[in-house]
Amino acid sequence: MNQNQPKNYLIESILVTIFCCMPFGIVGIVFAAQVNAKFEAGDYDGALKASKEAKKWMIWGLISSIVIGLFYLIFIFALGGLAFMGNYWQF
């Protein structure tokens, strides 16, 4: 049976590791590295499962970095607002 190799998400996982969330990105890299090896060994189902896992961890890394970034911005703006209000009410 001639099947196409599943996408390994290696580049995406590396970018998530560098720019977003290192722990999730590293797990994504580990699964991404397994895709090619399993496909070349003839384990298409294993390669497909590793591809899905790499994609899942890459997406979780992106989502977690966005959520953490939003919380950080809210915290910074809240602190700025509190500092402004503290200076405004001083006589």
Helices and strands as residue ranges (DSSP letters): H 10-19, H 22-40, H 44-88
